[in-house]
């Protein structure tokens, strides 16, 4: 409703511009001079506002042209260095352009209030926080905008997902066998599988959702893998995100026989899921043995794990 009303505003303004002079003429002929004068003043105010808005729009358009020309010039310089094969220099230029664009989104925000940005803007800054995390702002090659951005980034909080990723990397990238995070589902689709039932099994986890093309495309192969190895102790669990109703309809339509459930938010964080599909293998001792990967495990990877029982996370 609000959008429709906003669309009608220009028509009301046009009607006022055309109709008020005619109304003034009618009032003048009827000798109602006070009302006629009021309408004429109102018409002049509307006209002045429209002229002012037009001039402001023209000025801003000229400024935008200058800004875009400056951006085009910088990008042209980057493209030229890329074409010349100077990849490292081009990366530095792109990083500086990124810093410039990012800085404009919060140049007027005090550093101490960076965590109070709008959600969408804050998420971009949080992504940039991870990207610029390894930058040494004292290096001479660093662009002029990067130190300013890094100063603001020091006040940007890590997102919940980023903190989960860092925790996962600290826990599982040391090469030592480490117990996998427990399975947490909001609800199971079909027969539930408690963590106790997975003891002594090799568990293949598939993080997916029904609107992920590569996820859905891989499911026939996932079903074949499950059928081939289930008698040797393989358990497949499809950890679905997204809409539960769509997921249930999808599983019923395709009649897949591996376990599936709607993954809980905590499990999503425990496994530091960035994108779908993501696969993990848990060995018979309950330790994370393979993953995160964005492909299904090969026959050799599965067979080796089913036979020996354990291998370290790559």
VOBA-1610 file (N, C-alpha, C; in pm, whole numbers, padded with zeros to 5 digits, always signed):
BEGIN
Unk+00083-00121+00000Unk+00000+00000+00000Unk+00087+00126+00000Unk+00190+00126+00083Unk+00279+00243+00092Unk+00347+00269-00041Unk+00391+00162-00109Unk+00457+00179-00238Unk+00362+00238-00341Unk+00237+00195-00340Unk+00139+00248-00435Unk+00114+00397-00409Unk+00109+00434-00282Unk+00087+00575-00248Unk+00205+00660-00293Unk+00327+00609-00278Unk+00445+00683-00323Unk+00444+00701-00474Unk+00394+00601-00546Unk+00387+00611-00692Unk+00285+00716-00736Unk+00186+00744-00651Unk+00083+00842-00687Unk+00126+00986-00660Unk+00231+01006-00579Unk+00274+01141-00544Unk+00306+01227-00666Unk+00387+01178-00764Unk+00414+01263-00882Unk+00288+01305-00955Unk+00188+01216-00959Unk+00063+01252-01027Unk-00012+01360-00951Unk-00010+01355-00820Unk-00074+01460-00740Unk-00004+01594-00762Unk+00129+01591-00769Unk+00205+01715-00791Unk+00172+01773-00928Unk+00168+01687-01031Unk+00135+01734-01165Unk-00007+01791-01168Unk-00099+01723-01100Unk-00237+01773-01095Unk-00243+01909-01028Unk-00160+01928-00922Unk-00159+02056-00852Unk-00102+02166-00941Unk+00004+02135-01016Unk+00065+02236-01103Unk-00031+02281-01211Unk-00106+02185-01266Unk-00201+02219-01373Unk-00331+02275-01316Unk-00378+02214-01208Unk-00510+02249-01157Unk-00516+02378-01077Unk-00410+02412-01002Unk-00414+02531-00918Unk-00432+02660-00998Unk-00360+02680-01112Unk-00386+02803-01190Unk-00530+02813-01237Unk-00587+02700-01281Unk-00727+02702-01326Unk-00820+02735-01210Unk-00788+02680-01093Unk-00870+02707-00975Unk-00860+02854-00935Unk-00738+02912-00952Unk-00718+03054-00921Unk-00804+03142-01012Unk-00812+03105-01140Unk-00894+03182-01234Unk-01040+03179-01192Unk-01088+03060-01153Unk-01227+03047-01110Unk-01253+03133-00986Unk-01161+03129-00891Unk-01177+03208-00769Unk-01174+03358-00797Unk-01086+03398-00891Unk-01074+03540-00924Unk-01203+03591-00987Unk-01263+03511-01077Unk-01387+03553-01142Unk-01501+03563-01041Unk-01493+03485-00935Unk-01598+03490-00834Unk-01567+03593-00724Unk-01459+03670-00747Unk-01420+03777-00656Unk-01376+03727-00518Unk-01327+03605-00514Unk-01276+03552-00388Unk-01124+03569-00390Unk-01081+03693-00372Unk-00941+03729-00392Unk-00848+03666-00287Unk-00895+03653-00164Unk-00810+03594-00059Unk-00773+03450-00091Unk-00874+03372-00128Unk-00850+03232-00163Unk-00765+03222-00289Unk-00789+03315-00384Unk-00710+03316-00508Unk-00563+03343-00477Unk-00537+03438-00386Unk-00399+03471-00350Unk-00332+03353-00279Unk-00407+03285-00195Unk-00353+03169-00124Unk-00314+03058-00221Unk-00400+03031-00318Unk-00371+02927-00418Unk-00250+02963-00503Unk-00239+03092-00538Unk-00125+03134-00619Unk+00006+03118-00542Unk+00002+03152-00411Unk+00121+03132-00328Unk+00158+02983-00318Unk+00057+02901-00303Unk+00081+02757-00294Unk+00142+02704-00423Unk+00091+02754-00537Unk+00145+02712-00666Unk+00291+02753-00679Unk+00323+02876-00636Unk+00462+02924-00643Unk+00554+02840-00555Unk+00506+02802-00438Unk+00588+02719-00349Unk+00617+02583-00413Unk+00516+02523-00473Unk+00536+02393-00540Unk+00634+02408-00655Unk+00618+02516-00732Unk+00707+02538-00846Unk+00852+02557-00800Unk+00871+02639-00694Unk+01007+02661-00642Unk+01069+02530-00591Unk+00988+02447-00524Unk+01038+02319-00474Unk+01082+02229-00588Unk+01001+02225-00694Unk+01036+02141-00809Unk+01163+02190-00877Unk+01176+02322-00893Unk+01297+02377-00954Unk+01419+02346-00867Unk+01404+02362-00735Unk+01514+02332-00644Unk+01556+02186-00650Unk+01457+02097-00653Unk+01487+01954-00662Unk+01557+01921-00793Unk+01516+01984-00901Unk+01580+01960-01030Unk+01725+02006-01029Unk+01750+02126-00973Unk+01887+02177-00967Unk+01975+02090-00877Unk+01918+02044-00765Unk+01994+01958-00675Unk+02028+01825-00742Unk+01929+01769-00812Unk+01952+01644-00883Unk+02061+01661-00990Unk+02057+01774-01061Unk+02158+01800-01163Unk+02297+01810-01102Unk+02307+01880-00988Unk+02437+01894-00922Unk+02490+01760-00873Unk+02401+01679-00815Unk+02444+01548-00766Unk+02484+01458-00881Unk+02413+01469-00994Unk+02448+01387-01109Unk+02587+01422-01161Unk+02619+01552-01161Unk+02752+01594-01204Unk+02859+01541-01108Unk+02827+01543-00978Unk+02923+01491-00880Unk+02942+01342-00897Unk+02832+01269-00923Unk+02841+01126-00944Unk+02925+01095-01067Unk+02911+01177-01170Unk+02992+01155-01290Unk+03140+01169-01258Unk+03173+01270-01179Unk+03313+01290-01142Unk+03364+01173-01057Unk+03281+01129-00962Unk+03321+01016-00877Unk+03340+00889-00960Unk+03246+00863-01050Unk+03256+00744-01133Unk+03373+00750-01229Unk+03404+00871-01276Unk+03522+00887-01363Unk+03649+00854-01285Unk+03653+00896-01159Unk+03769+00866-01074Unk+03781+00715-01051Unk+03667+00649-01026Unk+03668+00504-01008Unk+03714+00434-01136Unk+03662+00481-01250Unk+03699+00421-01378Unk+03848+00436-01404Unk+03903+00553-01367Unk+04046+00576-01386Unk+04129+00479-01303Unk+04088+00458-01177Unk+04162+00366-01091Unk+04151+00222-01141Unk+04030+00183-01182Unk+04012+00048-01233Unk+04088+00027-01364Unk+04094+00131-01447Unk+04170+00123-01571Unk+04318+00098-01541Unk+04368+00168-01441Unk+04508+00149-01400Unk+04530+00005-01354Unk+04434-00048-01279Unk+04446-00186-01232Unk+04443-00284-01348Unk+04351-00263-01442Unk+04341-00351-01559Unk+04469-00348-01642Unk+04528-00230-01656Unk+04652-00218-01732Unk+04766-00295-01666Unk+04775-00286-01533Unk+04881-00360-01464Unk+04856-00511-01470Unk+04728-00551-01467Unk+04696-00693-01482Unk+04736-00743-01620Unk+04702-00666-01723Unk+04736-00706-01860Unk+04887-00714-01878Unk+04959-00629-01805Unk+05105-00630-01815Unk+05167-00744-01733Unk+05083-00821-01664Unk+05133-00934-01588Unk+05179-00901-01448Unk+05152-00779-01402Unk+05195-00738-01267Unk+05083-00771-01167Unk+05072-00899-01137Unk+04960-00946-01057Unk+04965-00891-00914Unk+05083-00893-00853Unk+05094-00847-00715Unk+05059-00700-00703Unk+05108-00620-00798Unk+05077-00477-00795Unk+04928-00454-00817Unk+04869-00534-00906Unk+04725-00521-00931Unk+04644-00555-00807Unk+04687-00657-00734Unk+04618-00695-00612Unk+04621-00582-00510Unk+04736-00516-00501Unk+04748-00404-00408Unk+04654-00291-00448Unk+04647-00263-00579Unk+04558-00157-00626Unk+04412-00190-00597Unk+04374-00315-00623Unk+04236-00357-00597Unk+04203-00349-00448Unk+04297-00389-00365Unk+04275-00381-00221Unk+04253-00237-00177Unk+04327-00145-00238Unk+04311-00004-00204Unk+04177+00050-00253Unk+04134+00007-00375Unk+04003+00049-00426Unk+03892-00003-00334Unk+03907-00128-00291Unk+03809-00186-00199Unk+03803-00106-00070Unk+03919-00069-00017Unk+03923+00009+00106Unk+03854+00144+00088Unk+03874+00206-00029Unk+03811+00336-00055Unk+03659+00323-00056Unk+03609+00220-00128Unk+03464+00200-00135Unk+03407+00167+00003Unk+03479+00087+00079Unk+03434+00048+00212Unk+03431+00167+00306Unk+03534+00250+00299Unk+03545+00364+00389Unk+03428+00460+00370Unk+03381+00473+00245Unk+03270+00566+00217Unk+03141+00521+00284Unk+03128+00394+00315Unk+03005+00346+00379Unk+02997+00381+00527Unk+03110+00424+00587Unk+03109+00453+00731Unk+03209+00561+00769Unk+03240+00652+00674Unk+03341+00754+00703Unk+03295+00849+00815Unk+03163+00865+00830Unk+03111+00958+00930Unk+03070+00888+01060Unk+03101+00759+01071Unk+03065+00683+01191Unk+03186+00679+01285Unk+03171+00722+01410Unk+03283+00713+01505Unk+03332+00569+01519Unk+03462+00552+01536Unk+03519+00417+01546Unk+03450+00334+01654Unk+03420+00397+01767Unk+03361+00323+01879Unk+03221+00272+01849Unk+03156+00325+01744Unk+03019+00285+01711Unk+03012+00201+01584Unk+03125+00146+01540Unk+03125+00064+01419Unk+03039-00061+01435Unk+03029-00112+01556Unk+02947-00231+01579Unk+02798-00203+01575Unk+02758-00075+01563Unk+02617-00038+01560Unk+02567-00008+01418Unk+02649-00039+01316Unk+02607-00017+01178Unk+02485-00102+01145Unk+02413-00062+01039Unk+02303-00145+00991Unk+02354-00285+00960Unk+02269-00384+00975Unk+02311-00524+00965Unk+02382-00554+00834Unk+02325-00508+00721Unk+02385-00539+00590Unk+02522-00475+00575Unk+02535-00350+00620Unk+02664-00280+00610Unk+02765-00343+00705Unk+02721-00377+00825Unk+02811-00438+00923Unk+02864-00571+00872Unk+02780-00648+00803Unk+02824-00778+00750Unk+02936-00758+00648Unk+02926-00655+00564Unk+03033-00628+00467Unk+03162-00593+00540Unk+03152-00511+00644Unk+03271-00476+00723Unk+03329-00598+00792Unk+03244-00689+00838Unk+03293-00811+00903Unk+03366-00900+00803Unk+03316-00906+00679Unk+03387-00981+00576Unk+03522-00916+00547Unk+03523-00783+00541Unk+03648-00711+00516Unk+03745-00729+00632Unk+03693-00742+00752Unk+03778-00763+00870Unk+03860-00890+00853Unk+03796-00995+00802Unk+03867-01120+00778Unk+03966-01104+00662Unk+03926-01030+00559Unk+04010-01013+00441Unk+04138-00936+00474Unk+04124-00828+00549Unk+04238-00742+00581Unk+04311-00785+00709Unk+04271-00898+00765Unk+04324-00938+00896Unk+04475-00957+00894Unk+04532-00996+00779Unk+04676-01024+00772Unk+04756-00907+00718Unk+04692-00794+00693Unk+04763-00679+00636Unk+04854-00614+00740Unk+04973-00577+00696Unk+05064-00497+00778Unk+05055-00354+00727Unk+04986-00269+00801Unk+04961-00133+00753Unk+05088-00048+00753Unk+05196-00098+00810Unk+05321-00022+00811Unk+05407-00047+00686Unk+05366-00145+00605Unk+05441-00171+00482Unk+05426-00054+00387Unk+05532-00018+00315Unk+05526+00101+00228Unk+05431+00088+00110Unk+05401-00038+00067Unk+05316-00055-00050Unk+05168-00039-00018Unk+05132-00036+00108Unk+04990-00030+00145Unk+04930+00104+00103Unk+04812+00098+00036Unk+04747+00219-00012Unk+04706+00311+00101Unk+04682+00436+00066Unk+04654+00538+00168Unk+04525+00512+00244Unk+04427+00444+00181Unk+04299+00422+00247Unk+04300+00301+00338Unk+04389+00206+00313Unk+04387+00082+00390Unk+04414+00104+00538Unk+04513+00186+00577Unk+04532+00210+00721Unk+04409+00271+00788Unk+04338+00361+00717Unk+04217+00419+00775Unk+04110+00312+00798Unk+04095+00225+00696Unk+03995+00118+00708Unk+04034+00021+00819Unk+04162-00014+00826Unk+04207-00108+00929Unk+04185-00049+01069Unk+04199+00083+01081Unk+04175+00146+01211Unk+04029+00129+01252Unk+03937+00142+01156Unk+03795+00121+01186Unk+03765-00027+01208Unk+03833-00113+01130Unk+03808-00256+01142Unk+03844-00309+01281Unk+03937-00244+01348Unk+03974-00290+01482Unk+03858-00275+01581Unk+03758-00194+01544Unk+03641-00174+01630Unk+03520-00252+01581Unk+03536-00328+01472Unk+03425-00408+01418Unk+03428-00546+01483Unk+03318-00591+01542Unk+03318-00723+01606Unk+03317-00834+01501Unk+03380-00945+01534Unk+03371-01062+01447Unk+03227-01113+01448Unk+03182-01164+01334Unk+03048-01222+01329Unk+03049-01358+01399Unk+02932-01405+01432Unk+02918-01535+01498Unk+02978-01646+01412Unk+02954-01638+01280Unk+03007-01739+01189Unk+03159-01733+01182Unk+03215-01612+01176Unk+03360-01599+01169Unk+03427-01653+01295Unk+03367-01625+01410Unk+03422-01679+01535Unk+03418-01831+01535Unk+03309-01887+01479Unk+03297-02033+01473Unk+03404-02092+01381Unk+03431-02024+01270Unk+03534-02071+01176Unk+03671-02071+01243Unk+03702-01963+01313Unk+03831-01954+01381Unk+03844-02063+01488Unk+03737-02087+01562Unk+03739-02191+01665Unk+03759-02328+01600Unk+03690-02353+01488Unk+03702-02481+01418Unk+03845-02503+01370Unk+03905-02399+01311Unk+04041-02412+01259Unk+04141-02437+01370Unk+04124-02371+01484Unk+04215-02393+01597Unk+04202-02536+01650Unk+04079-02589+01647Unk+04054-02720+01707Unk+04095-02835+01616Unk+04068-02821+01485Unk+04081-02936+01396Unk+04195-02927+01295Unk+04274-02821+01299Unk+04384-02811+01204Unk+04520-02842+01267Unk+04520-02906+01383Unk+04648-02936+01449Unk+04702-03074+01415Unk+04629-03150+01332Unk+04675-03282+01290Unk+04648-03393+01390Unk+04597-03360+01507Unk+04568-03461+01610Unk+04423-03507+01599Unk+04396-03638+01620Unk+04257-03685+01620Unk+04176-03613+01728Unk+04068-03551+01686Unk+03986-03471+01779Unk+03840-03511+01764Unk+03769-03536+01874Unk+03628-03573+01865Unk+03547-03472+01784Unk+03463-03523+01695Unk+03380-03435+01613Unk+03270-03373+01698Unk+03223-03254+01660Unk+03109-03195+01732Unk+02988-03288+01725Unk+02905-03289+01828Unk+02788-03377+01828Unk+02686-03337+01721Unk+02601-03433+01687Unk+02495-03409+01590Unk+02377-03343+01662Unk+02338-03225+01613Unk+02223-03154+01670Unk+02125-03123+01558Unk+02005-03177+01567Unk+01901-03150+01468Unk+01782-03082+01535Unk+01723-02984+01466Unk+01598-02926+01515Unk+01487-03029+01507Unk+01490-03107+01399Unk+01392-03215+01382Unk+01447-03313+01280Unk+01408-03438+01294Unk+01451-03542+01200Unk+01341-03566+01096Unk+01383-03598+00975Unk+01288-03636+00870Unk+01293-03787+00860Unk+01196-03852+00918Unk+01202-03997+00927Unk+01257-04040+01062Unk+01324-04156+01063Unk+01374-04214+01188Unk+01488-04130+01246Unk+01476-04086+01372Unk+01585-04009+01433Unk+01706-04097+01461Unk+01823-04033+01461Unk+01949-04103+01489Unk+02018-04034+01606Unk+02005-04083+01727Unk+02075-04021+01840Unk+02226-04044+01827Unk+02303-03960+01892Unk+02448-03970+01884Unk+02497-04107+01934Unk+02428-04166+02030Unk+02469-04296+02083Unk+02462-04405+01976Unk+02368-04391+01882Unk+02352-04492+01778Unk+02463-04487+01674Unk+02542-04380+01676Unk+02649-04364+01577Unk+02782-04419+01626Unk+02786-04468+01748Unk+02911-04520+01803Unk+02960-04638+01720Unk+03088-04635+01683Unk+03147-04743+01604Unk+03115-04737+01457Unk+03045-04633+01412Unk+03010-04617+01271Unk+03099-04512+01205Unk+03110-04521+01073Unk+03170-04413+00994Unk+03054-04326+00944Unk+03057-04199+00976Unk+02944-04109+00947Unk+02984-04008+00841Unk+02905-04003+00735Unk+02924-03903+00629Unk+02817-03796+00646Unk+02859-03673+00675Unk+02766-03561+00691Unk+02759-03480+00563Unk+02638-03446+00524Unk+02614-03365+00404Unk+02533-03242+00445Unk+02598-03125+00444Unk+02528-02999+00474Unk+02476-02942+00342Unk+02344-02920+00334Unk+02282-02886+00207Unk+02151-02813+00230Unk+02086-02771+00120Unk+01947-02726+00123Unk+01885-02749-00013Unk+01755-02748-00019Unk+01684-02786-00142Unk+01706-02688-00257Unk+01749-02567-00228Unk+01768-02467-00333Unk+01914-02456-00377Unk+01995-02549-00333Unk+02136-02555-00373Unk+02148-02656-00486Unk+02171-02607-00608Unk+02179-02695-00725Unk+02283-02805-00712Unk+02408-02773-00678Unk+02510-02879-00664Unk+02475-02981-00556Unk+02408-02936-00450Unk+02367-03029-00343Unk+02270-03134-00398Unk+02167-03085-00464Unk+02062-03173-00517Unk+02120-03265-00624Unk+02208-03212-00707Unk+02269-03291-00814Unk+02353-03406-00759Unk+02412-03387-00641Unk+02499-03489-00583Unk+02423-03599-00509Unk+02295-03579-00483Unk+02222-03674-00399Unk+02205-03813-00461Unk+02184-03828-00592Unk+02182-03965-00646Unk+02312-04040-00621Unk+02426-03972-00635Unk+02555-04036-00606Unk+02570-04063-00457Unk+02516-03973-00375Unk+02521-03994-00230Unk+02439-04117-00192Unk+02325-04137-00257Unk+02242-04255-00231Unk+02316-04382-00273Unk+02383-04378-00388Unk+02460-04494-00434Unk+02573-04527-00336Unk+02640-04422-00287Unk+02747-04443-00190Unk+02693-04508-00064Unk+02580-04461-00018Unk+02518-04517+00102Unk+02481-04664+00081Unk+02420-04695-00033Unk+02380-04833-00062Unk+02503-04925-00070Unk+02613-04872-00124Unk+02732-04955-00143Unk+02804-04985-00012Unk+02797-04895+00084Unk+02881-04909+00204Unk+02802-04920+00336Unk+02671-04918+00332Unk+02596-04920+00458Unk+02617-05050+00536Unk+02637-05162+00464Unk+02658-05289+00533Unk+02796-05297+00597Unk+02884-05204+00560Unk+03020-05202+00617Unk+03031-05097+00728Unk+02918-05038+00764Unk+02919-04947+00878Unk+02911-04800+00843Unk+02875-04766+00717Unk+02863-04625+00679Unk+02723-04574+00710Unk+02717-04459+00775Unk+02591-04388+00800Unk+02599-04253+00730Unk+02498-04222+00651Unk+02491-04092+00583Unk+02381-04009+00649Unk+02416-03886+00684Unk+02317-03794+00743Unk+02316-03667+00660Unk+02201-03638+00600Unk+02183-03514+00524Unk+02135-03405+00619Unk+02222-03309+00646Unk+02193-03202+00743Unk+02138-03082+00667Unk+02008-03070+00662Unk+01944-02972+00575Unk+01923-02838+00644Unk+01943-02732+00566Unk+01903-02599+00607Unk+01782-02556+00525Unk+01734-02436+00545Unk+01622-02386+00465Unk+01487-02424+00522Unk+01390-02438+00432Unk+01250-02459+00471Unk+01223-02607+00499Unk+01167-02637+00614Unk+01144-02777+00653Unk+01039-02843+00565Unk+00932-02771+00532Unk+00827-02830+00449Unk+00880-02870+00312Unk+00959-02781+00250Unk+01018-02811+00119Unk+01112-02931+00129Unk+01188-02937+00238Unk+01283-03046+00255Unk+01211-03179+00269Unk+01105-03183+00348Unk+01028-03307+00365Unk+00968-03352+00232Unk+00911-03258+00157Unk+00853-03293+00028Unk+00960-03345-00067Unk+01077-03284-00064Unk+01188-03327-00151Unk+01231-03470-00116Unk+01249-03499+00012Unk+01293-03632+00053Unk+01188-03738+00019Unk+01061-03705+00036Unk+00954-03800+00003Unk+00946-03823-00147Unk+00964-03718-00225Unk+00955-03729-00371Unk+01064-03820-00426Unk+01187-03806-00374Unk+01300-03881-00429Unk+01325-04013-00357Unk+01256-04036-00247Unk+01264-04163-00175Unk+01407-04202-00138Unk+01487-04105-00098Unk+01622-04137-00052Unk+01613-04207+00084Unk+01700-04304+00104Unk+01691-04385+00226Unk+01792-04348+00333Unk+01884-04256+00303Unk+01977-04214+00407Unk+01907-04120+00504Unk+01963-04107+00623Unk+01902-04025+00727Unk+01908-03877+00689Unk+01808-03802+00734Unk+01804-03659+00704Unk+01735-03586+00818Unk+01774-03462+00837Unk+01712-03380+00940Unk+01738-03234+00915Unk+01664-03150+00985Unk+01683-03005+00977Unk+01790-02965+01078Unk+01904-02920+01026Unk+02019-02896+01112Unk+01994-02779+01206Unk+02039-02794+01330Unk+02027-02687+01429Unk+02134-02582+01405Unk+02104-02460+01445Unk+02198-02349+01427Unk+02332-02378+01494Unk+02329-02438+01613Unk+02453-02464+01686Unk+02542-02562+01611Unk+02483-02664+01549Unk+02563-02759+01472Unk+02623-02692+01350Unk+02546-02603+01289Unk+02595-02526+01174Unk+02719-02447+01214Unk+02717-02390+01333Unk+02832-02313+01383Unk+02946-02406+01425Unk+02913-02517+01490Unk+03016-02610+01537Unk+03101-02662+01421Unk+03039-02682+01305Unk+03112-02731+01188Unk+03158-02617+01096Unk+03135-02493+01139Unk+03185-02374+01068Unk+03148-02378+00920Unk+03020-02400+00891Unk+02975-02411+00752Unk+02973-02273+00687Unk+03043-02261+00575Unk+03044-02136+00499Unk+02951-02141+00380Unk+02942-02258+00316Unk+02860-02270+00195Unk+02816-02415+00180Unk+02719-02435+00092Unk+02668-02568+00061Unk+02704-02607-00083Unk+02726-02736-00109Unk+02732-02844-00011Unk+02867-02849+00060Unk+02867-02897+00182Unk+02990-02922+00257Unk+02978-03061+00319Unk+03086-03140+00304Unk+03084-03279+00350Unk+03193-03302+00455Unk+03162-03391+00550Unk+03258-03434+00652Unk+03246-03586+00669Unk+03357-03648+00711Unk+03357-03789+00751Unk+03403-03798+00896Unk+03327-03873+00975Unk+03362-03900+01114Unk+03398-04048+01125Unk+03513-04077+01185Unk+03559-04217+01191Unk+03488-04294+01302Unk+03526-04421+01315Unk+03458-04510+01411Unk+03484-04470+01556Unk+03590-04395+01578Unk+03620-04347+01713Unk+03551-04215+01745Unk+03472-04164+01648Unk+03400-04039+01670Unk+03482-03915+01644Unk+03598-03931+01577Unk+03684-03817+01547Unk+03662-03769+01404Unk+03676-03640+01384Unk+03663-03584+01250Unk+03782-03631+01167Unk+03753-03700+01057Unk+03859-03764+00979Unk+03879-03703+00841Unk+03778-03634+00789Unk+03787-03581+00652Unk+03690-03466+00637Unk+03734-03358+00574Unk+03650-03242+00554Unk+03703-03122+00630Unk+03646-03006+00604Unk+03533-02980+00514Unk+03573-02985+00367Unk+03490-03051+00288Unk+03509-03060+00144Unk+03377-03025+00075Unk+03389-02982-00050Unk+03270-02949-00129Unk+03244-03053-00237Unk+03296-03172-00215Unk+03273-03286-00304Unk+03253-03410-00218Unk+03193-03513-00278Unk+03177-03639-00207Unk+03312-03709-00195Unk+03333-03788-00091Unk+03459-03863-00081Unk+03470-03968-00190Unk+03593-03996-00232Unk+03615-04099-00333Unk+03601-04237-00271Unk+03596-04339-00357Unk+03587-04476-00307Unk+03708-04512-00223Unk+03827-04467-00267Unk+03949-04498-00192Unk+03947-04432-00054Unk+03900-04306-00049Unk+03894-04237+00080Unk+03797-04306+00175Unk+03683-04348+00121Unk+03585-04416+00204Unk+03633-04554+00246Unk+03685-04629+00148Unk+03728-04766+00177Unk+03840-04766+00280Unk+03934-04672+00265Unk+04045-04665+00360Unk+03996-04636+00500Unk+03899-04549+00512Unk+03846-04513+00643Unk+03764-04626+00703Unk+03688-04697+00620Unk+03606-04807+00669Unk+03691-04925+00715Unk+03806-04942+00649Unk+03894-05054+00684Unk+03982-05023+00804Unk+04047-04903+00800Unk+04142-04871+00906Unk+04076-04803+01024Unk+03964-04736+00997Unk+03888-04675+01106Unk+03920-04531+01133Unk+04040-04481+01094Unk+04072-04343+01127Unk+04179-04289+01036Unk+04173-04161+01010Unk+04278-04089+00941Unk+04264-03943+00981Unk+04370-03866+00968Unk+04369-03727+01014Unk+04300-03638+00914Unk+04249-03525+00961Unk+04190-03425+00874Unk+04299-03362+00792Unk+04283-03351+00657Unk+04388-03291+00575Unk+04405-03145+00607
//
